[in-house]
Amino acid sequence: MEASSSTGGAEEKKKPMVIITIGMAGAGKSTFVQQINSYLHARDSPPYILNLDPAVANVPFEPNIDIRDTINYSEVMKQSVALSPCWFYAVKYNLGPNGGILTALNLFTTKFDQVLNLVEKRAETVDYVILDTPGQIEIFTWSASGAIITDAVASSLPTVVAYIIDTPRTTAPATFMSNMLYACSILYKTKLPFILVFNKTDVQPHDFALEWMHDFEAFQAALAAHKGTTDEDGEPTYMNSLMNSMSLVLDEFYQHLTAVGVSSVTGDGVKEFFEAVEASRVEYQNEYLPELERARAAREESLRAVKEDSMSRLMKDLSVDRQQNPSAALLDRWDPSAEDDDDDTEINIIDRSDGPWPGQYHDITRENRRDDAAMNWPRPN
């Protein structure tokens, strides 16, 4: 009786919440990650951070898993090799910056099962897992590797997408509308809980954006007052009419959207951001998980039907072949000794929180001195 009451009183540990930060270049994604990282450390709840940008020189936080430890972005650009269609020779391609980032992300995605295993091992000790994505937003949001990473994480842990917006650059109605359209496309592509994070509110408050989202007439007035919305005769331009129409279309999109203002410099609004993240956990469980289970069941049923059809056609072909050529069928046997060994080089994902890792930077000025450090060496003449 006592054991049952203690079991019933024990509260099950919540799964860590995954935060995928996405945003335009210069919106302040890495600075935002650094700020929420500091916020969680101050509350004795350090997050588990993944850096997915292979081209970044420095990050203002210490990631637990860094794509740069596994993939050398510069070498990928110089030495990327692709097999030709006839498989007889290899062709070397000199990739540009975006091609190098995309290829590096693709290579990292092939080992993302290792990343998930490392994250799941830490699931009992962390409350949040944070993904900092590449600055080139289209490389992650519209690539196959970005979709694979997002789906793999969301199918294992509660996930929310944080779309970072550069608030000072959004004061123009056209720029605001462009950001909203991009946010809308990402929302409907991922189908995950979504938070609009208006960053840099210490420079420009985000009140105007909230007003435009909730008051269609306020946005129309701002659009009419903005320069370039009318032609020489005072008539609305094509772009003016287009943005007016789009604002009407996005009105329903705004109603189901969570927006917070954050300053990654001062830390204002970070508490409200995490309140929105926790609210997204309920949305994930009530809306995303059932849809995921339905999609998974439909996919498994489709694969089963395709497999059964392929197997039935294979058995028919085998029966016809054996009837026409019985002697050849006897030679069709599998020889285990003829199998070649897999010589692929294994790329292991490095978890920095486990201790020193290969290639780790060492500050030799802080290394412990040897026993002969106290000796006075003669100075050269």
Disulfide bonds with the S-S distance in Angstrom:
none
